[in-house]
Amino acid sequence: MAEPAVPALSSQPSGFRMKGDVALALGIVAILIVLILPLPPWLMDIALALSLSFSVLILMTVLFIERPLDLSSFPSILLISTLIRLSLGLASTRLILAHGHEGKDAAGHVIEAFGSFVMQDNYVIGVIVFSILVIVNFVVITKGAGRIAEVAARFSLDAMPGKQMAIDADLSAGIINEAEAKARRSALEQESSFFGAMDGASKFVRGDAIAGLLIVFINIIGGMIIGVGQKDLDFSKAADTYTHLTIGDGLVTQIPALIISIAAGLLVSKAGIRGSTDKALFSQLSNHPQALILSAILMTTLAVLPGIPAFPFLLMAATASLFAYNVKQTRKKEVGVKEDAEKAEKAKAPVVEEPISKSLAIDTLRIELGYGLLPLVNSQEKGKLTDQIKGLRRQLAEDMGFILPSVRIQDNLQLPATTYVVRIKEIEAGRGEIRPNMLLCMNPSGAKIDLPGEATREPTFGLPAMWISPDYREEANFKGYTVVDPSTIVTTHITEIIKDNMADLLSYAETQKLLDELPKTHQKLVADIIPSKITITGLQRVLQNLVNERISIRDLPTILEGVAEATGFTNNITLITEHVRSRLSRQICDQYANKGGFVPLVTLAPDWEQAFSESLVGQGEDKQLAMPPSKLQQFIQSIKTTYEDLAMKGETPVLLTSPGIRPYVRSIIERFRPQTIVISQNEIHPRAKIRTVAQIV
């Protein structure tokens, strides 16, 4: 299933969300002001406490998130935190150099406290501790995080095509829907953008560490020069004061930098901004109340440490606690509303157990597609498979007078990706393999196809063919080849399968429907025949016999008239069918006439006519064919040879027999050459033009 999307902005406090853009803009402006204007020591204390609180909050958030994308705004957060530290470094430098001679609290109590707490009145220890801190940050954490971000960005970009193909495959297979695929593609784009941005953002941390070293060096050297040269301090006093202030300033800025570096390393070793920066920033940072609570506890602990001013840290702790409480209350309300909605939905729509009888239902006609062929159905282009099947149903109604039942199309993960199967009443009736993004090319002459591609066989008739790229369509048409798209291949195959199995599809219900849909002028004829002369089941058998030999039943009134006549002298379904065929002689001759208007005929030699007549055993309507197997094999071989020779000449004639033996000749031929049409002399209309092209001898 699709991965969860980036946390929605609705999870943040409503009042905080509405003013988020204004607050972010004011914060950036404040940073720029600090770069230009000097800060009083008391405001510097609050600003340094804010910087430290912000870095701790980021670290706690990184620890609690489940995926890097849950904090996709981290590169922007990293830039803002770096700007805060650099602006405070510049402001503290201004205070140290301008007022350092006044005492160790010249740059605020926070810097003084950090300097005293770490240095213990020994600035050599302070310098060593500060140097180690900078080395750990610069050489170990920052460099490692930057390398991880670089490798992650490279591998994320390299893996993107494969992940995209996996999403498309899941969508084609029906494992996920379009909405889930869209969410996964969005998450994939964000991940790629995130690691690319982190690769560049890691340079912020590296530059921040270098800037911290330079600021310390400038503060010490500049402070010594100003203290000794301008403020008339002795060298030891100046060294003690300015080193104390500089180390304190370096610690209070480098500790947040170290925390941010750790957070960056954790994040890239476990992704882009979605929506505007202020919404992503505030919603994601305030989305985990545990992080806010732990930040508040840590700020409270710092406030009670000896020598550290309590007010700034208690203020930050109270603010974090307030936000955590607000977020928890909002979440409780959302969970309550969701549970109420679910209860109401369950009460409104009680679960109804599906009847077991539904499992007995059988699809009359079903097409199963491998997952690679689903674009044939889901495509928005004209001529997709579903549209062609709709056209097929209409065409069959016009050509055969038979309304095809609804066709069910479904995917089947058990099939190979490019395979389709046609099932009639759950039984496989045919299958084929196609290439969805290619075209099938066939040479009508049967010669070799002179185009680059993949040799294959056309699935409907088994003719030699080749899969070619769509780029060669014009060249193939120019050479006189037949070019067919995948949807048309499937539709053609389905058409032939339906025509071969139309007798199975013509059920009792379909027969009744055909009778019900006859115009009112023919309903009297139906009432006279059914059920007094023939039952609906008997009529169904007659119609099945006709469609089984691809005789159209569209002229149903004429068929009913023929049935009415035949039932006057017989109840045998075969004989009734033969009589109906004679009534449809005009239609049959027109159906099998060639372009010249002639019906090409292959006749049986008198010897074969006599052989079949003599092989009929039984009395009356119970006759059966009892021809010796050797004789049957000779007849089959003669039919094959004659029709293969005629096929080479481009002829597709029908086989003409006497009326008495036609059903038996057809029952033999349909077993080895079902496409051969067999008609009797009674089915030749008096006005039809005929031409004998061969004789079975």
C-alpha positions as CSV (number, residue, x, y, z in Angstrom):
1,M,0.0,0.0,0.0
2,A,1.0,3.6,-0.4
3,E,3.2,5.2,2.2
4,P,1.7,7.7,4.6
5,A,1.9,11.3,3.4
6,V,3.6,14.1,5.2
7,P,1.7,15.0,8.3
8,A,-1.2,17.3,7.5
9,L,-1.2,20.9,8.6
10,S,-4.4,20.4,10.5
11,S,-2.5,18.8,13.3
12,Q,-0.9,22.1,14.4
13,P,-2.7,24.5,16.8
14,S,-5.2,26.6,14.9
15,G,-4.1,30.0,16.2
16,F,-0.5,29.2,15.6
17,R,-1.2,28.1,12.1
18,M,-3.2,31.2,11.1
19,K,-0.3,33.5,12.0
20,G,2.6,31.2,11.0
21,D,3.5,33.1,7.9
22,V,3.6,36.4,9.7
23,A,5.6,35.0,12.6
24,L,8.2,33.5,10.2
25,A,8.5,36.7,8.3
26,L,8.9,38.7,11.5
27,G,11.5,36.2,12.7
28,I,13.6,36.6,9.5
29,V,13.4,40.3,9.8
30,A,14.5,40.2,13.4
31,I,17.6,38.1,12.4
32,L,18.4,40.8,9.8
33,I,18.0,43.5,12.3
34,V,20.4,41.7,14.7
35,L,23.0,41.7,12.0
36,I,22.8,45.5,11.7
37,L,21.7,46.9,15.1
38,P,23.4,46.2,18.5
39,L,21.5,44.2,21.2
40,P,21.4,45.1,24.9
41,P,22.8,42.4,27.1
42,W,19.4,41.4,28.5
43,L,18.0,40.8,25.0
44,M,21.1,38.9,24.1
45,D,20.4,36.5,27.0
46,I,16.9,35.8,25.7
47,A,18.1,35.4,22.1
48,L,20.8,32.9,23.1
49,A,18.3,31.0,25.2
50,L,16.0,30.9,22.1
51,S,18.8,29.6,19.9
52,L,19.6,26.8,22.4
53,S,16.0,25.9,22.9
54,F,15.4,25.9,19.1
55,S,18.3,23.5,18.5
56,V,17.1,21.1,21.3
57,L,13.6,21.1,19.9
58,I,15.0,20.2,16.4
59,L,17.0,17.3,17.9
60,M,14.1,16.0,19.9
61,T,11.9,16.2,16.8
62,V,14.4,14.2,14.7
63,L,14.5,11.5,17.4
64,F,10.7,11.1,17.4
65,I,9.9,11.2,13.6
66,E,9.5,7.9,11.8
67,R,10.7,8.9,8.3
68,P,13.0,11.6,7.0
69,L,10.0,13.0,5.0
70,D,8.2,13.7,8.3
71,L,10.7,16.6,8.7
72,S,11.1,17.4,5.0
73,S,11.6,21.1,5.9
74,F,14.9,20.3,7.7
75,P,17.1,22.1,5.1
76,S,15.1,25.3,5.6
77,I,15.2,24.8,9.4
78,L,19.0,24.3,9.2
79,L,19.4,27.5,7.3
80,I,17.3,29.5,9.7
81,S,19.1,28.1,12.8
82,T,22.5,28.9,11.1
83,L,21.4,32.5,10.4
84,I,20.3,32.8,14.1
85,R,23.7,31.7,15.4
86,L,25.6,33.8,13.0
87,S,23.6,36.9,13.8
88,L,24.0,36.3,17.5
89,G,27.7,35.7,17.0
90,L,27.9,39.1,15.3
91,A,25.9,40.7,18.0
92,S,27.9,39.2,20.8
93,T,31.1,40.2,19.0
94,R,29.9,43.8,18.9
95,L,29.1,43.7,22.7
96,I,32.4,42.0,23.6
97,L,34.6,44.4,21.6
98,A,32.6,47.5,22.6
99,H,32.0,46.8,26.3
100,G,34.3,44.0,27.2
101,H,36.5,46.3,29.3
102,E,33.5,46.9,31.6
103,G,33.5,43.3,33.0
104,K,32.7,39.7,32.3
105,D,28.9,40.4,32.1
106,A,29.4,43.0,29.3
107,A,27.8,40.6,26.7
108,G,25.0,39.3,29.0
109,H,24.7,36.8,31.8
110,V,24.3,33.8,29.6
111,I,27.8,34.2,28.0
112,E,29.3,35.0,31.4
113,A,27.7,31.9,32.9
114,F,28.8,29.6,30.2
115,G,32.3,31.0,30.4
116,S,32.5,30.7,34.2
117,F,30.9,27.2,34.2
118,V,33.3,25.7,31.6
119,M,36.4,27.7,32.3
120,Q,36.3,27.6,36.2
121,D,38.3,30.8,36.2
122,N,41.0,29.2,34.1
123,Y,40.8,30.4,30.5
124,V,43.4,27.8,29.4
125,I,40.9,25.0,30.3
126,G,38.2,26.9,28.5
127,V,40.2,27.2,25.4
128,I,41.0,23.5,25.4
129,V,37.4,22.5,26.0
130,F,36.1,24.9,23.3
131,S,38.8,23.6,20.9
132,I,37.7,19.9,21.5
133,L,34.1,20.9,21.0
134,V,34.8,22.5,17.7
135,I,36.9,19.6,16.5
136,V,34.2,17.1,17.4
137,N,31.6,19.2,15.6
138,F,33.7,20.1,12.5
139,V,35.8,17.0,11.9
140,V,33.5,14.2,13.1
141,I,29.8,15.1,13.1
142,T,29.7,17.8,10.4
143,K,31.9,15.9,7.9
144,G,30.2,12.6,8.5
145,A,26.7,14.1,8.1
146,G,27.8,15.8,4.9
147,R,29.2,12.6,3.5
148,I,26.0,10.7,4.4
149,A,23.8,13.3,2.8
150,E,25.9,13.3,-0.4
151,V,25.7,9.5,-0.8
152,A,22.0,9.4,0.1
153,A,21.3,12.0,-2.5
154,R,23.2,10.1,-5.2
155,F,21.5,6.7,-4.4
156,S,18.1,8.3,-4.0
157,L,18.4,9.8,-7.5
158,D,19.8,6.5,-9.0
159,A,16.9,4.5,-7.4
160,M,14.2,6.9,-8.5
161,P,13.4,5.3,-11.9
162,G,13.1,1.8,-10.4
163,K,10.8,3.0,-7.6
164,Q,8.7,4.8,-10.2
165,M,8.4,1.6,-12.3
166,A,7.4,-0.3,-9.1
167,I,4.6,2.2,-8.4
168,D,3.4,1.9,-12.0
169,A,3.5,-1.9,-11.8
170,D,1.5,-1.9,-8.6
171,L,-1.0,0.4,-10.2
172,S,-1.3,-1.7,-13.3
173,A,-1.7,-4.8,-11.2
174,G,-4.5,-3.2,-9.2
175,I,-2.6,-3.5,-5.9
176,I,-3.1,0.2,-5.4
177,N,-5.5,2.7,-6.8
178,E,-4.8,6.0,-8.6
179,A,-5.0,8.1,-5.4
180,E,-2.5,5.8,-3.7
181,A,-0.2,5.9,-6.7
182,K,-0.3,9.7,-6.7
183,A,0.6,9.8,-3.0
184,R,3.5,7.4,-3.5
185,R,4.8,9.4,-6.5
186,S,4.6,12.6,-4.5
187,A,6.5,11.0,-1.6
188,L,9.1,9.7,-4.0
189,E,9.6,13.2,-5.5
190,Q,9.8,14.7,-2.0
191,E,12.4,12.1,-0.9
192,S,14.6,12.8,-3.9
193,S,14.3,16.6,-3.4
194,F,15.0,16.2,0.3
195,F,18.2,14.3,0.0
196,G,19.4,16.6,-2.8
197,A,18.6,19.6,-0.6
198,M,20.4,18.0,2.5
199,D,23.5,17.5,0.4
200,G,23.7,21.2,-0.1
201,A,22.4,22.1,3.4
202,S,25.2,20.2,5.0
203,K,27.5,23.0,3.8
204,F,25.6,25.3,6.1
205,V,26.8,23.3,9.1
206,R,30.4,23.2,7.9
207,G,30.4,26.9,7.2
208,D,28.9,27.6,10.6
209,A,31.7,25.7,12.3
210,I,34.4,27.6,10.3
211,A,32.6,30.9,11.1
212,G,32.6,30.1,14.8
213,L,36.4,29.5,14.8
214,L,37.0,32.8,13.0
215,I,34.7,34.7,15.4
216,V,36.6,33.4,18.4
217,F,39.9,34.3,16.8
218,I,38.7,37.8,16.0
219,N,37.2,38.3,19.5
220,I,40.4,37.3,21.3
221,I,42.8,39.2,19.1
222,G,40.5,42.2,18.6
223,G,39.6,42.3,22.3
224,M,43.2,42.3,23.3
225,I,44.0,45.1,20.9
226,I,41.1,47.2,22.0
227,G,41.6,46.4,25.8
228,V,45.3,47.2,25.8
229,G,45.5,49.8,23.2
230,Q,42.3,51.8,23.6
231,K,40.9,51.0,27.1
232,D,44.3,51.1,29.0
233,L,43.8,47.6,30.5
234,D,46.9,45.7,31.5
235,F,47.7,42.6,29.4
236,S,46.7,40.0,32.0
237,K,43.4,41.7,32.8
238,A,42.6,42.1,29.1
239,A,43.5,38.4,28.4
240,D,41.4,37.2,31.2
241,T,38.3,39.3,30.4
242,Y,38.2,38.9,26.7
243,T,39.2,35.2,26.7
244,H,36.4,34.6,29.3
245,L,33.9,36.5,27.2
246,T,35.0,34.9,23.9
247,I,35.1,31.3,25.2
248,G,31.6,31.8,26.8
249,D,30.3,33.2,23.5
250,G,31.9,30.4,21.5
251,L,30.4,27.8,23.8
252,V,26.9,29.3,23.8
253,T,26.9,29.4,20.0
254,Q,28.8,26.1,19.3
255,I,26.7,24.0,21.6
256,P,23.5,24.7,19.5
257,A,25.6,24.1,16.3
258,L,26.7,20.8,17.7
259,I,23.2,19.8,18.5
260,I,22.0,20.8,15.0
261,S,24.9,18.8,13.5
262,I,23.8,15.7,15.5
263,A,20.2,16.2,14.4
264,A,21.3,16.5,10.7
265,G,23.4,13.3,11.0
266,L,20.5,11.4,12.6
267,L,18.0,12.6,9.9
268,V,20.0,11.7,6.8
269,S,21.1,8.3,8.2
270,K,17.5,7.1,9.0
271,A,12.3,13.7,1.2
272,G,11.5,18.2,-0.1
273,I,9.1,20.7,1.5
274,R,5.5,20.3,0.7
275,G,3.5,23.5,0.7
276,S,4.8,26.9,1.8
277,T,7.8,26.9,4.1
278,D,6.1,28.5,7.1
279,K,3.3,25.8,7.1
280,A,5.7,22.9,6.7
281,L,8.0,24.4,9.4
282,F,5.5,25.1,12.1
283,S,3.3,22.1,11.5
284,Q,6.1,19.6,11.6
285,L,7.9,21.1,14.6
286,S,4.7,21.2,16.6
287,N,3.5,17.8,15.5
288,H,5.1,15.8,18.3
289,P,4.1,17.0,21.8
290,Q,6.7,14.6,23.3
291,A,9.5,16.7,21.8
292,L,8.0,19.9,23.2
293,I,7.6,18.3,26.7
294,L,11.2,17.0,26.8
295,S,12.4,20.4,25.5
296,A,10.5,22.1,28.4
297,I,12.0,19.7,30.9
298,L,15.5,20.4,29.7
299,M,15.0,24.1,29.7
300,T,13.7,23.9,33.3
301,T,16.8,21.9,34.3
302,L,19.1,24.5,32.8
303,A,17.2,27.3,34.6
304,V,17.9,25.8,38.1
305,L,21.7,25.2,37.4
306,P,23.8,27.6,39.6
307,G,24.9,30.7,37.8
308,I,22.6,30.4,34.9
309,P,19.8,33.0,34.7
310,A,16.5,31.2,35.3
311,F,14.1,33.6,33.6
312,P,15.0,33.0,29.9
313,F,15.0,29.2,30.2
314,L,11.9,29.1,32.3
315,L,10.2,31.3,29.7
316,M,11.2,28.9,27.0
317,A,10.1,25.9,29.1
318,A,6.7,27.5,29.8
319,T,6.2,28.3,26.1
320,A,7.1,24.7,25.0
321,S,4.7,23.3,27.7
322,L,1.9,25.5,26.5
323,F,2.4,24.4,22.9
324,A,2.5,20.7,24.0
325,Y,-0.7,21.1,25.9
326,N,-2.4,22.8,23.0
327,V,-1.3,20.1,20.6
328,K,-2.5,17.3,22.9
329,Q,-5.9,18.9,23.4
330,T,-6.3,19.4,19.6
331,R,-5.5,15.8,19.0
332,K,-7.9,14.6,21.6
333,K,-10.7,16.6,19.9
334,E,-9.8,15.2,16.5
335,V,-9.7,11.6,17.7
336,G,-13.1,12.1,19.4
337,V,-14.6,13.5,16.3
338,K,-13.2,10.7,14.2
339,E,-14.5,8.0,16.6
340,D,-17.9,9.6,16.7
341,A,-18.0,9.7,12.9
342,E,-17.0,6.0,12.6
343,K,-19.6,5.0,15.2
344,A,-22.3,7.0,13.3
345,E,-21.2,5.4,10.0
346,K,-21.3,1.9,11.5
347,A,-24.8,2.5,13.0
348,K,-26.0,4.0,9.7
349,A,-24.8,1.1,7.5
350,P,-25.0,-2.3,9.2
351,V,-22.9,-5.0,7.9
352,V,-24.9,-7.4,5.6
353,E,-23.4,-10.8,5.1
354,E,-23.1,-11.6,1.4
355,P,-25.4,-14.5,0.4
356,I,-23.6,-17.8,-0.3
357,S,-25.6,-18.1,-3.5
358,K,-23.5,-15.3,-5.0
359,S,-20.5,-17.6,-5.1
360,L,-22.5,-19.8,-7.5
361,A,-22.7,-17.0,-10.1
362,I,-20.7,-17.7,-13.4
363,D,-19.4,-15.1,-15.8
364,T,-20.8,-15.9,-19.2
365,L,-17.9,-14.2,-20.9
366,R,-14.8,-13.0,-19.1
367,I,-11.4,-11.6,-20.2
368,E,-8.5,-11.9,-17.8
369,L,-5.5,-9.6,-18.4
370,G,-1.9,-9.8,-17.1
371,Y,-0.9,-6.7,-15.1
372,G,1.2,-5.5,-18.0
373,L,-2.0,-5.2,-20.2
374,L,-4.0,-3.1,-17.8
375,P,-3.1,0.1,-19.8
376,L,-5.2,-1.3,-22.6
377,V,-8.2,-0.7,-20.3
378,N,-7.1,2.3,-18.2
379,S,-5.8,4.3,-21.1
380,Q,-7.6,7.6,-21.9
381,E,-6.9,7.3,-25.6
382,K,-9.5,6.5,-28.2
383,G,-9.8,2.9,-29.3
384,K,-9.0,1.4,-25.9
385,L,-10.1,-2.2,-25.3
386,T,-13.4,-1.4,-23.5
387,D,-14.5,0.9,-26.3
388,Q,-13.7,-1.8,-28.9
389,I,-15.6,-4.4,-27.0
390,K,-18.7,-2.1,-26.9
391,G,-18.3,-1.8,-30.7
392,L,-17.9,-5.6,-31.0
393,R,-21.2,-6.2,-29.2
394,R,-23.0,-3.8,-31.5
395,Q,-21.4,-5.4,-34.6
396,L,-22.3,-8.9,-33.5
397,A,-25.9,-7.8,-33.0
398,E,-26.0,-6.4,-36.6
399,D,-24.1,-9.3,-38.2
400,M,-25.4,-12.3,-36.3
401,G,-28.7,-11.0,-34.7
402,F,-27.3,-12.1,-31.4
403,I,-26.9,-9.7,-28.4
404,L,-23.7,-10.6,-26.7
405,P,-23.9,-10.8,-22.9
406,S,-21.9,-8.3,-20.9
407,V,-18.2,-8.9,-21.0
408,R,-16.3,-8.8,-17.7
409,I,-12.7,-7.6,-17.8
410,Q,-10.5,-8.3,-14.8
411,D,-6.8,-8.5,-14.0
412,N,-5.2,-11.8,-13.1
413,L,-1.9,-11.7,-11.2
414,Q,-1.4,-15.4,-11.9
415,L,-1.0,-14.7,-15.6
416,P,2.3,-13.6,-17.2
417,A,2.4,-9.8,-17.5
418,T,1.6,-9.7,-21.3
419,T,-0.8,-12.6,-21.5
420,Y,-4.6,-12.5,-21.8
421,V,-7.2,-15.3,-21.4
422,V,-10.7,-15.5,-22.8
423,R,-13.1,-17.6,-20.7
424,I,-16.6,-18.7,-21.6
425,K,-18.6,-19.9,-18.6
426,E,-15.4,-20.0,-16.5
427,I,-13.7,-22.3,-19.0
428,E,-10.7,-21.1,-21.0
429,A,-11.6,-20.7,-24.6
430,G,-8.4,-19.0,-25.9
431,R,-5.4,-17.1,-24.8
432,G,-2.7,-14.9,-26.4
433,E,0.4,-12.8,-25.7
434,I,0.8,-9.3,-26.9
435,R,3.1,-6.3,-26.4
436,P,1.1,-3.3,-25.2
437,N,3.5,-0.6,-26.4
438,M,4.2,-2.2,-29.9
439,L,2.3,-2.9,-33.1
440,L,1.7,-6.3,-34.8
441,C,2.9,-6.4,-38.4
442,M,1.8,-9.1,-40.9
443,N,2.7,-9.6,-44.5
444,P,-0.4,-10.6,-46.5
445,S,1.7,-12.5,-49.0
446,G,3.2,-14.7,-46.3
447,A,6.8,-13.6,-47.2
448,K,9.3,-12.5,-44.6
449,I,8.8,-9.1,-43.0
450,D,11.7,-6.8,-43.8
451,L,11.6,-4.7,-40.6
452,P,13.4,-4.8,-37.2
453,G,11.3,-6.4,-34.5
454,E,10.4,-9.5,-32.6
455,A,9.1,-12.5,-34.6
456,T,5.9,-14.0,-33.3
457,R,2.6,-15.5,-34.4
458,E,-0.8,-13.7,-34.6
459,P,-2.9,-15.2,-31.7
460,T,-6.2,-15.5,-33.6
461,F,-5.2,-17.5,-36.7
462,G,-1.6,-18.4,-35.9
463,L,-0.2,-16.5,-38.9
464,P,3.5,-15.4,-39.0
465,A,3.9,-11.9,-37.7
466,M,6.3,-9.5,-36.0
467,W,6.1,-7.0,-33.2
468,I,7.5,-3.7,-34.3
469,S,8.0,-0.3,-32.7
470,P,5.3,2.4,-33.5
471,D,8.0,4.4,-35.2
472,Y,7.9,1.9,-38.1
473,R,4.2,2.2,-38.7
474,E,4.5,4.4,-41.8
475,E,7.3,2.3,-43.3
476,A,5.2,-0.9,-42.8
477,N,2.1,0.7,-44.4
478,F,4.3,1.8,-47.3
479,K,5.5,-1.7,-47.9
480,G,1.9,-3.0,-47.9
481,Y,2.1,-4.8,-44.6
482,T,-0.9,-5.1,-42.3
483,V,-0.3,-3.2,-39.0
484,V,-2.6,-3.8,-36.0
485,D,-2.6,-2.3,-32.5
486,P,-2.8,-4.5,-29.4
487,S,-6.4,-3.6,-28.5
488,T,-7.5,-4.6,-32.0
489,I,-5.6,-7.9,-31.8
490,V,-7.4,-8.8,-28.6
491,T,-10.8,-7.7,-30.0
492,T,-10.3,-9.8,-33.2
493,H,-9.3,-12.8,-31.1
494,I,-12.4,-12.4,-28.9
495,T,-14.6,-12.0,-32.0
496,E,-13.5,-15.3,-33.5
497,I,-13.8,-17.1,-30.1
498,I,-17.3,-15.8,-29.6
499,K,-18.3,-16.8,-33.1
500,D,-16.9,-20.3,-32.5
501,N,-18.7,-20.6,-29.2
502,M,-21.8,-18.6,-29.9
503,A,-24.0,-21.7,-29.4
504,D,-22.8,-21.9,-25.8
505,L,-23.5,-18.2,-25.2
506,L,-27.1,-18.5,-26.6
507,S,-28.8,-19.5,-23.4
508,Y,-32.5,-20.0,-22.7
509,A,-32.7,-16.5,-21.2
510,E,-31.1,-15.0,-24.3
511,T,-33.5,-16.9,-26.5
512,Q,-36.5,-15.6,-24.5
513,K,-35.0,-12.1,-24.7
514,L,-34.8,-12.3,-28.5
515,L,-38.5,-13.3,-28.7
516,D,-39.6,-10.6,-26.2
517,E,-37.7,-7.9,-28.3
518,L,-39.5,-8.8,-31.6
519,P,-41.8,-6.1,-32.8
520,K,-45.5,-6.4,-31.9
521,T,-46.3,-7.3,-35.5
522,H,-44.5,-10.6,-35.0
523,Q,-45.8,-11.4,-31.5
524,K,-48.8,-13.3,-32.9
525,L,-46.4,-15.6,-34.9
526,V,-44.6,-16.3,-31.6
527,A,-47.8,-17.0,-29.8
528,D,-48.9,-19.5,-32.5
529,I,-45.7,-21.5,-32.5
530,I,-44.6,-21.4,-28.8
531,P,-45.3,-23.6,-27.0
532,S,-47.9,-25.4,-29.2
533,K,-45.5,-26.5,-31.9
534,I,-42.1,-26.1,-30.4
535,T,-40.8,-25.2,-26.9
536,I,-38.4,-22.4,-26.3
537,T,-35.8,-25.0,-25.5
538,G,-36.4,-26.6,-28.9
539,L,-36.2,-23.2,-30.6
540,Q,-33.0,-22.5,-28.7
541,R,-31.5,-25.7,-30.1
542,V,-32.4,-24.6,-33.7
543,L,-30.9,-21.2,-33.2
544,Q,-27.7,-22.8,-31.7
545,N,-27.4,-25.0,-34.7
546,L,-27.6,-22.0,-37.0
547,V,-25.1,-19.8,-35.1
548,N,-22.8,-22.8,-34.7
549,E,-22.3,-22.6,-38.5
550,R,-22.1,-18.8,-38.4
551,I,-25.6,-18.3,-39.9
552,S,-27.1,-15.0,-38.8
553,I,-30.3,-15.3,-36.7
554,R,-31.1,-11.6,-37.2
555,D,-34.1,-12.5,-39.5
556,L,-35.9,-14.2,-36.6
557,P,-39.4,-13.9,-38.1
558,T,-38.3,-16.0,-41.2
559,I,-36.7,-18.5,-38.9
560,L,-39.9,-18.8,-36.9
561,E,-41.9,-19.3,-40.1
562,G,-39.5,-22.1,-41.2
563,V,-39.9,-23.7,-37.8
564,A,-43.7,-23.5,-38.1
565,E,-43.5,-25.2,-41.5
566,A,-41.1,-27.9,-40.4
567,T,-42.9,-28.9,-37.2
568,G,-45.9,-29.9,-39.4
569,F,-44.0,-33.0,-40.6
570,T,-41.2,-33.6,-38.0
571,N,-40.0,-33.0,-34.5
572,N,-36.4,-33.7,-35.2
573,I,-34.3,-30.7,-34.4
574,T,-31.7,-31.5,-37.1
575,L,-34.4,-31.7,-39.8
576,I,-36.1,-28.5,-38.5
577,T,-32.7,-26.8,-38.7
578,E,-32.2,-28.0,-42.3
579,H,-35.6,-26.7,-43.4
580,V,-34.9,-23.3,-41.7
581,R,-31.6,-23.1,-43.6
582,S,-33.5,-23.6,-46.9
583,R,-35.8,-20.7,-45.9
584,L,-32.7,-18.6,-45.4
585,S,-31.2,-19.5,-48.8
586,R,-31.1,-15.8,-50.0
587,Q,-29.3,-14.7,-46.8
588,I,-26.8,-17.7,-47.0
589,C,-25.9,-17.1,-50.7
590,D,-25.4,-13.4,-50.1
591,Q,-23.3,-14.1,-47.0
592,Y,-20.8,-16.4,-48.9
593,A,-20.8,-14.6,-52.3
594,N,-17.3,-13.2,-53.3
595,K,-16.5,-9.7,-54.6
596,G,-17.7,-10.7,-58.1
597,G,-21.2,-11.6,-56.8
598,F,-20.7,-15.4,-57.3
599,V,-20.8,-18.1,-54.7
600,P,-17.7,-20.2,-55.2
601,L,-18.6,-23.9,-54.8
602,V,-16.7,-27.1,-54.3
603,T,-18.9,-30.1,-55.1
604,L,-18.8,-33.7,-54.0
605,A,-18.1,-36.2,-56.7
606,P,-21.1,-38.7,-57.3
607,D,-19.0,-41.5,-55.8
608,W,-18.7,-39.6,-52.5
609,E,-22.4,-38.7,-52.6
610,Q,-23.3,-42.3,-53.0
611,A,-20.8,-43.4,-50.3
612,F,-22.3,-41.1,-47.7
613,S,-25.9,-42.0,-48.6
614,E,-25.1,-45.8,-48.3
615,S,-23.3,-45.2,-45.0
616,L,-26.4,-43.9,-43.3
617,V,-28.0,-46.5,-41.1
618,G,-31.2,-46.4,-39.1
619,Q,-34.8,-45.8,-39.9
620,G,-36.7,-42.5,-40.3
621,E,-35.3,-39.7,-38.2
622,D,-32.8,-41.8,-36.3
623,K,-30.3,-42.2,-39.0
624,Q,-26.5,-42.2,-38.2
625,L,-23.4,-42.2,-40.3
626,A,-21.4,-45.5,-40.2
627,M,-18.6,-45.0,-42.8
628,P,-15.4,-47.1,-42.4
629,P,-12.5,-45.2,-40.8
630,S,-10.2,-45.7,-43.8
631,K,-12.9,-44.2,-46.1
632,L,-13.3,-41.3,-43.7
633,Q,-9.5,-40.7,-43.7
634,Q,-9.5,-40.7,-47.4
635,F,-12.3,-38.1,-47.5
636,I,-10.6,-35.9,-45.0
637,Q,-7.3,-36.0,-46.9
638,S,-9.1,-35.1,-50.1
639,I,-10.8,-32.1,-48.5
640,K,-7.5,-30.9,-47.0
641,T,-5.7,-31.1,-50.3
642,T,-8.4,-29.4,-52.3
643,Y,-8.9,-26.5,-49.9
644,E,-5.2,-25.9,-49.4
645,D,-4.7,-25.6,-53.2
646,L,-7.7,-23.2,-53.5
647,A,-6.3,-21.2,-50.6
648,M,-3.1,-20.7,-52.4
649,K,-5.1,-19.2,-55.3
650,G,-7.0,-16.8,-52.9
651,E,-10.3,-18.8,-53.1
652,T,-12.5,-19.5,-50.0
653,P,-15.3,-21.6,-51.5
654,V,-18.2,-23.4,-49.8
655,L,-18.7,-27.2,-50.0
656,L,-22.0,-28.2,-51.7
657,T,-23.7,-31.5,-50.9
658,S,-27.1,-33.0,-51.3
659,P,-29.7,-32.1,-48.5
660,G,-29.8,-35.6,-47.1
661,I,-26.1,-35.9,-46.2
662,R,-25.2,-32.2,-45.4
663,P,-25.5,-32.5,-41.6
664,Y,-23.3,-35.6,-41.6
665,V,-20.6,-34.1,-43.9
666,R,-20.6,-31.0,-41.8
667,S,-20.2,-33.1,-38.5
668,I,-17.0,-34.6,-40.0
669,I,-15.5,-31.5,-41.5
670,E,-16.0,-29.3,-38.4
671,R,-13.6,-31.6,-36.4
672,F,-10.5,-30.8,-38.6
673,R,-11.5,-27.7,-40.6
674,P,-14.3,-25.8,-38.8
675,Q,-13.9,-22.7,-40.9
676,T,-15.1,-24.6,-44.0
677,I,-18.8,-23.8,-44.9
678,V,-21.0,-26.7,-45.9
679,I,-24.3,-26.0,-47.6
680,S,-26.9,-28.1,-49.3
681,Q,-28.5,-27.8,-52.8
682,N,-31.7,-26.6,-51.1
683,E,-29.8,-23.5,-49.8
684,I,-28.9,-22.2,-53.2
685,H,-31.3,-19.5,-54.0
686,P,-32.8,-19.6,-57.5
687,R,-31.4,-16.1,-58.3
688,A,-28.0,-16.7,-56.8
689,K,-24.9,-16.7,-59.1
690,I,-22.8,-19.8,-58.6
691,R,-19.5,-21.0,-59.9
692,T,-17.9,-24.4,-59.3
693,V,-14.2,-24.1,-58.7
694,A,-13.3,-27.7,-57.7
695,Q,-14.7,-31.1,-57.0
696,I,-13.9,-33.6,-54.2
697,V,-12.9,-36.8,-55.9
